[in-house]
């Protein structure tokens, strides 16, 4: 991801050390980070771009605006992170002109100017940094001010505490928060549902001449992993929701060659139509993924299109009809297996014809090709939200054990039968050791926000090629849920 961090003050401050330390960690994780600042006093792996933003005359601010827009476009920045109390409206306007989402990190002691509140120049998602300094008496300022002022603007705020954080602010933990980053509570704390950053990025950060020495000794940067992880999460959420773009996960079940093979519940797609869909993906530059590749894919790159093809239940036609097409187009798919059944026993009592599932030899041949990844789909295809907790836990755990024993590989994803789940079922999927839980028409629009309830897009027998193109565009779920 290409991230632009902006600092206005040339002085070495605690916020500056925090920004540079975060930038170094993000670069180490593979991101491309640029820092706009009037000073490059602190060493960093990021790229410094010199701009004297502390010069604040009206005409200088207009020049800053033009220069920032130029930098955002030149380096194809995807998220702006502003560490600055100065020229807030300039940063905000530059980001808006360039069409880039912005996160702003003010000091907690910093009031939000009226002009910034009027135009919501606090950014798309403020990250509040609370500076613990021995020159700042603990109760001399209202440390909750920024959080209180951003809440009415509809912004989620997560404070970053340089010496610690209590966690989510609720009505039950006000005493703890009062003793940490909310010291002055004369006005009373109200829970705003903030997402707080629980981490201790530094244990000795002071705003004085010792900062550079501390930085060089690594005493500031050695505890930033949790902070960087939460900021990565915030960057991705901000990007996905701003650009309304996410990796589409498509849901299939069966492929059929004739009308006679179609079943009662219309969970099929004609094989010729599916080949048209694979051809569309190839011709439009899509890359088909396995979930094992999900965390490494760059959803932020518009020119790198990706899609995940999933097939539930593991029908025999997946081997007979799907597998040859995957080899023909060098496409990948994820198939969810019901470990305890040889046919669709769960559907037959409802009037569906009996349909064979793949056998062990067929599964192993598909696995050996590298084109197919297998996931678990319970033992008996029961509605896990309707059975007892004991049965739900057994279906989840046993399916993983059985499939790993028969396939000889780790099974990392679980698809909920019928797409039905509840909090207990999700927790058991996590507890069983799966990395992803796959739903159907539920879950957040930004997939990473809940990896155990990842939303899919169902492909129906009547899905036209025009509709298919819309469904793989990346913004389909955003359009569908807001239409």
C-alpha positions in Angstrom: 0.0 0.0 0.0 1.3 3.5 -0.7 0.9 5.7 2.3 1.7 9.4 2.7 2.4 10.6 6.2 2.3 14.4 6.7 4.0 16.3 9.5 3.9 20.1 9.7 6.4 20.9 12.5 10.1 20.6 11.8 10.9 20.0 15.4 11.6 16.6 16.8 8.5 15.7 18.9 7.0 12.6 20.4 4.5 12.6 17.6 7.4 12.8 15.1 9.1 9.8 16.7 5.9 7.9 16.7 5.2 8.6 13.0 8.7 7.7 11.9 8.7 4.5 14.0 5.3 3.5 12.5 6.6 4.3 9.0 9.7 2.0 9.5 7.5 -0.9 10.7 5.1 -0.4 7.7 8.0 -0.4 5.3 9.3 -3.6 6.8 5.8 -5.1 6.2 6.1 -4.3 2.5 4.2 -1.0 2.3 5.6 2.0 0.4 5.6 5.0 2.8 6.4 8.6 2.1 6.8 11.3 4.8 6.1 14.9 4.0 8.0 17.1 6.6 10.1 20.2 6.9 12.8 18.1 8.6 14.5 14.8 8.1 16.3 14.7 11.5 15.1 11.2 12.3 16.4 8.3 10.3 13.8 6.3 8.5 13.3 3.6 5.9 10.5 5.7 4.4 11.1 8.3 1.6 11.2 11.9 2.9 9.5 14.6 0.7 10.5 18.1 1.9 7.7 20.6 2.3 7.7 23.5 4.8 4.2 23.1 6.0 4.9 25.2 9.2 4.9 28.3 6.9 1.3 29.2 7.3 0.5 32.4 5.5 -2.6 32.2 3.3 -0.6 32.3 0.1 1.9 29.7 1.4 -1.0 27.4 2.3 -2.4 27.7 -1.2 1.1 26.7 -2.5 1.1 23.8 0.0 -2.2 22.7 -1.3 -1.0 22.6 -4.9 2.2 20.7 -3.9 0.4 18.1 -1.8 -2.0 17.4 -4.7 0.9 17.0 -7.0 2.7 14.6 -4.6 -0.5 12.5 -4.1 -1.0 12.1 -7.8 2.7 11.6 -8.7 3.2 8.8 -6.2 -0.3 7.3 -6.6 -0.9 7.6 -2.8 -3.8 5.4 -1.5 -4.1 6.7 2.1 -3.0 9.9 3.7 -2.1 9.9 7.4 -1.7 13.4 8.8 0.4 13.9 12.0 -0.3 17.6 12.3 -2.3 20.2 14.1 -1.3 22.8 11.5 -2.9 23.5 8.1 -5.6 20.8 8.7 -7.9 22.1 6.0 -5.0 22.2 3.5 -4.3 18.5 4.0 -8.0 17.6 3.9 -8.7 19.6 0.7 -5.6 18.2 -1.0 -6.8 14.7 -0.2 -10.3 15.4 -1.4 -9.0 17.0 -4.7 -6.8 13.9 -5.3 -9.5 11.5 -4.3 -7.5 9.9 -1.5 -9.0 9.0 1.9 -7.3 10.6 5.0 -6.6 9.6 8.5 -5.6 12.3 10.9 -3.7 11.9 14.2 -3.9 14.9 16.4 -2.4 15.2 19.9 -5.0 14.4 22.5 -4.3 17.8 24.1 -5.1 19.5 20.8 -8.5 21.1 20.4 -10.2 20.8 17.0 -10.5 24.2 15.4 -14.0 25.3 14.5 -13.1 25.5 10.8 -12.0 21.9 10.9 -15.2 20.8 12.5 -17.3 22.7 10.0 -15.7 20.9 7.0 -15.0 17.7 8.8 -11.2 18.1 8.2 -10.4 15.6 10.9 -10.3 12.9 8.3 -12.2 9.8 7.5 -10.9 8.0 10.6 -9.1 9.9 13.3 -6.4 8.1 15.2 -5.9 9.9 18.5 -2.4 10.0 19.9 -2.0 10.7 23.6 1.4 12.0 24.5 2.7 11.1 27.9 5.4 13.6 28.8 7.1 14.5 32.1 6.7 18.2 31.3 2.9 17.8 31.0 1.1 17.6 34.4 -1.2 14.6 34.3 -4.4 16.7 35.1 -3.5 20.0 33.5 -5.4 19.4 30.3 -8.6 17.7 29.2 -7.1 14.6 27.4 -10.5 13.4 26.2 -11.2 16.7 24.3 -10.4 15.5 20.8 -12.3 12.3 21.3 -15.3 14.1 22.6 -15.2 16.6 19.7 -14.9 14.0 17.0 -17.7 11.8 18.2 -20.6 14.1 17.1 -18.9 14.2 13.6 -19.6 10.5 13.2 -15.9 9.4 13.3 -14.6 6.3 14.9 -11.6 7.3 17.0 -8.9 5.0 18.4 -6.5 6.6 20.9 -2.9 5.5 20.7 -1.4 5.7 24.2 2.4 6.0 24.3 2.6 4.5 27.7 -0.5 2.2 27.6 -4.2 2.0 26.9 -7.1 0.7 28.8 -9.1 -0.6 25.9 -12.6 0.1 24.7 -14.4 2.9 26.6 -17.6 1.7 28.0 -19.8 2.5 31.0 -18.2 -0.3 32.9 -14.6 0.7 32.7 -14.6 4.5 33.2 -12.5 4.2 36.4 -9.7 2.5 34.4 -9.8 4.9 31.5 -9.7 7.8 34.0 -6.4 6.6 35.3 -4.9 6.2 31.8 -5.5 8.5 28.8 -8.7 10.2 30.1 -7.3 12.0 33.1 -9.6 15.0 33.3 -13.1 13.7 33.6 -14.8 16.6 35.1 -17.3 16.7 32.2 -18.0 12.9 32.5 -17.1 10.3 29.9 -19.8 9.0 27.6 -19.3 5.8 25.6 -19.0 6.6 21.9 -18.2 3.0 20.7 -14.6 3.9 19.9 -12.1 1.4 18.5 -9.2 1.8 20.9 -5.6 0.8 20.3 -4.4 -1.4 23.1 -0.6 -1.3 22.9 2.4 0.2 24.6 4.6 1.5 21.7 7.2 3.2 23.9 8.2 3.3 27.5 10.3 6.5 27.6 9.2 9.1 25.2 9.8 12.7 26.2 9.5 15.9 24.2 13.0 17.2 24.7 16.5 16.7 23.3 16.6 13.0 24.3 14.2 11.9 21.6 16.8 11.4 18.9 19.0 9.4 21.2 16.1 7.2 22.3 15.1 6.6 18.7 18.6 5.6 17.7 18.8 3.1 20.5 15.6 1.5 19.4 13.8 2.2 22.6 10.9 3.8 20.8 10.4 1.4 17.8 10.7 -2.0 19.5 7.1 -2.2 20.7 5.1 -0.8 17.7 3.9 -4.1 16.2 0.4 -4.0 17.7 0.1 -0.3 16.8 1.2 -0.9 13.2 -1.2 -3.8 12.9 -4.2 -1.7 14.1 -3.2 1.1 11.7 -2.9 -1.4 8.8 -6.4 -2.4 9.7 -7.6 1.2 9.8 -5.9 2.0 6.5 -7.5 -1.0 4.8 -10.9 -0.2 6.2 -10.6 3.4 5.2 -9.5 2.4 1.7 -12.1 -0.2 1.1 -15.0 1.9 2.3 -13.8 5.1 0.6 -13.2 3.5 -2.8 -16.0 1.0 -2.3 -13.9 -1.9 -3.6 -13.2 -5.4 -2.2 -12.1 -8.8 -3.5 -15.3 -10.6 -4.7 -15.8 -14.1 -3.3 -18.1 -16.0 -5.6 -20.3 -18.9 -4.4 -21.2 -21.9 -6.6 -22.3 -25.4 -5.9 -22.7 -27.6 -9.0 -22.0 -27.6 -12.7 -24.4 -29.4 -15.0 -24.4 -30.3 -18.7 -28.1 -30.8 -19.3 -31.5 -29.8 -17.9 -32.0 -33.4 -16.7 -29.1 -32.9 -14.2 -30.6 -29.8 -12.6 -32.0 -30.3 -9.1 -34.9 -29.0 -7.1 -33.0 -26.1 -5.4 -31.4 -24.6 -8.4 -27.8 -24.6 -7.0 -26.3 -25.3 -10.4 -24.7 -23.4 -13.3 -24.5 -24.7 -16.8 -21.0 -25.8 -17.7 -21.0 -23.7 -20.9 -22.0 -20.6 -18.9 -19.3 -21.2 -16.3 -16.7 -21.5 -19.1 -17.9 -18.1 -20.4 -17.3 -16.7 -16.9 -13.8 -18.2 -16.7 -13.1 -16.7 -20.2 -14.4 -13.3 -19.0 -12.1 -13.4 -15.9 -9.1 -14.3 -18.1 -9.8 -11.7 -20.8 -10.3 -8.9 -18.2 -7.1 -9.7 -16.3 -8.5 -11.3 -13.2 -6.3 -13.4 -11.0 -8.1 -16.3 -9.2 -7.0 -16.9 -5.6 -7.0 -19.4 -2.9 -7.6 -18.2 0.7 -4.0 -19.2 1.5 -3.1 -16.2 -0.7 -5.7 -13.8 0.6 -3.5 -12.0 3.2 -0.7 -11.3 0.6 -2.9 -10.0 -2.2 -2.9 -6.2 -2.8 -6.5 -5.3 -2.8 -5.4 -1.7 -3.0 -4.0 -2.0 -6.6 -6.8 -1.2 -9.0 -4.9 -2.7 -11.9 -4.5 -6.0 -10.1 -7.9 -7.6 -10.2 -8.5 -10.7 -8.0 -11.5 -13.0 -7.4 -12.0 -16.1 -5.3 -14.2 -18.9 -6.7 -15.8 -21.2 -4.1 -17.8 -24.4 -4.5 -19.8 -25.8 -1.6 -20.4 -29.5 -0.8 -17.9 -31.2 -3.1 -20.2 -32.7 -5.7 -18.8 -35.3 -8.1 -19.4 -32.9 -11.0 -16.8 -30.6 -9.5 -14.2 -33.3 -10.5 -15.8 -34.3 -13.8 -16.8 -30.8 -15.2 -15.1 -28.1 -13.1 -11.6 -29.6 -12.8 -11.0 -29.8 -16.6 -12.0 -26.1 -17.0 -9.7 -25.0 -14.2 -6.8 -26.8 -16.0 -7.8 -25.3 -19.4 -7.9 -21.7 -18.0 -5.2 -22.2 -15.3 -7.8 -21.0 -12.8 -8.0 -21.7 -9.1 -11.0 -22.7 -6.9 -11.8 -23.4 -3.3 -14.1 -26.4 -2.7 -15.8 -27.0 0.7 -16.2 -30.7 1.6 -18.8 -32.4 3.8 -16.5 -34.9 5.5 -19.0 -37.4 6.7 -21.2 -37.9 3.6 -20.8 -39.7 0.3 -23.9 -38.0 -1.2 -26.2 -35.0 -0.4 -28.0 -36.8 2.4 -29.1 -33.5 3.9 -31.2 -32.5 0.8 -32.8 -35.9 -0.2 -35.4 -35.7 2.6 -36.5 -32.3 1.2 -37.2 -33.8 -2.2 -33.8 -33.3 -3.9 -32.4 -36.1 -6.0 -29.4 -38.0 -4.6 -26.1 -36.7 -5.9 -22.7 -38.2 -5.4 -19.9 -36.3 -3.7 -16.3 -36.6 -4.8 -14.3 -39.6 -3.5 -10.9 -39.5 -1.8 -9.0 -40.3 -5.0 -10.7 -37.5 -7.0 -10.0 -35.0 -4.2 -6.3 -35.9 -4.0 -5.9 -35.6 -7.8 -7.4 -32.1 -7.7 -5.3 -31.1 -4.7 -2.1 -32.3 -6.4 -2.8 -30.0 -9.3 -2.3 -26.9 -7.2 -5.4 -25.5 -8.7 -7.8 -26.6 -5.9 -7.8 -25.7 -2.3 -10.1 -27.6 0.0 -12.0 -26.3 3.0 -14.4 -27.8 5.6 -18.2 -27.7 5.4 -19.0 -29.6 8.6 -19.5 -33.4 8.9 -23.2 -33.8 8.0 -24.1 -30.4 6.5 -26.2 -29.5 9.5 -27.5 -26.0 10.2 -25.0 -25.2 13.0 -27.1 -22.3 14.2 -30.0 -24.6 15.0 -28.3 -27.7 16.6 -27.0 -28.0 20.1 -23.7 -26.4 21.0 -22.2 -29.8 21.5 -23.1 -30.9 18.1 -22.0 -27.7 16.4 -18.6 -27.9 18.1 -18.3 -31.5 17.1 -19.2 -30.9 13.5 -16.7 -28.1 13.2 -13.8 -29.8 14.9 -14.3 -33.2 13.5 -14.6 -32.0 9.9 -11.2 -30.4 10.2 -9.6 -33.5 11.7 -11.1 -35.9 9.2 -10.2 -33.8 6.1 -6.7 -33.1 7.2 -6.2 -36.8 7.8 -7.6 -37.8 4.4 -5.9 -35.0 2.4 -2.6 -34.8 4.2 -2.7 -30.9 4.3 -3.8 -28.3 6.8 -7.4 -27.1 6.2 -7.6 -23.5 7.1 -11.1 -22.4 6.0 -14.6 -23.4 7.0 -17.8 -22.6 5.1 -21.0 -22.4 7.2 -23.7 -24.8 5.9 -26.6 -22.8 4.5 -24.5 -19.7 5.4 -26.1 -19.8 8.9 -24.1 -19.0 12.0 -24.1 -17.3 15.3 -21.6 -16.0 17.8 -20.9 -19.4 19.3 -20.5 -21.1 16.0 -18.0 -18.4 14.9 -16.0 -18.8 18.1 -15.9 -22.6 17.7 -14.6 -22.2 14.1 -11.8 -19.9 15.5 -11.1 -22.2 18.4 -10.8 -25.2 16.0 -7.8 -23.5 14.3 -9.4 -22.3 11.1 -8.1 -18.9 9.8 -11.3 -18.0 7.9 -15.0 -18.6 8.3 -17.0 -18.2 5.1 -20.6 -17.0 5.1 -22.9 -16.2 2.2 -25.0 -13.0 2.4 -23.8 -11.7 5.8 -20.6 -10.1 7.2 -18.9 -6.7 6.8 -18.4 -5.2 3.4 -14.7 -4.9 4.2 -13.7 -8.6 4.4 -10.8 -8.2 6.7 -12.9 -6.7 9.4 -14.3 -10.1 10.3 -12.3 -13.0 8.9 -14.8 -15.5 10.5 -17.8 -14.1 8.6 -16.6 -13.3 5.1 -19.3 -12.3 2.7 -19.8 -14.1 -0.6 -21.7 -13.3 -3.9 -23.9 -16.1 -5.1 -23.9 -17.0 -8.8 -27.3 -18.3 -9.9 -28.4 -20.4 -12.9 -29.8 -17.3 -14.4 -26.9 -15.0 -13.8 -26.2 -13.3 -17.2 -22.7 -12.3 -18.3 -23.6 -8.6 -17.8 -24.7 -9.5 -14.2 -21.5 -11.6 -13.7 -19.3 -8.7 -14.8 -21.1 -6.5 -12.2 -20.7 -9.1 -9.5 -16.9 -9.4 -10.0 -16.4 -5.6 -10.4 -15.3 -5.2 -6.7 -18.0 -2.8 -5.7 -21.0 -5.1 -6.2 -21.7 -5.7 -2.4 -21.4 -2.0 -1.7 -23.9 -1.2 -4.4 -26.3 -4.0 -3.5 -26.4 -3.2 0.3 -27.0 0.5 -0.3 -29.3 0.3 -3.2 
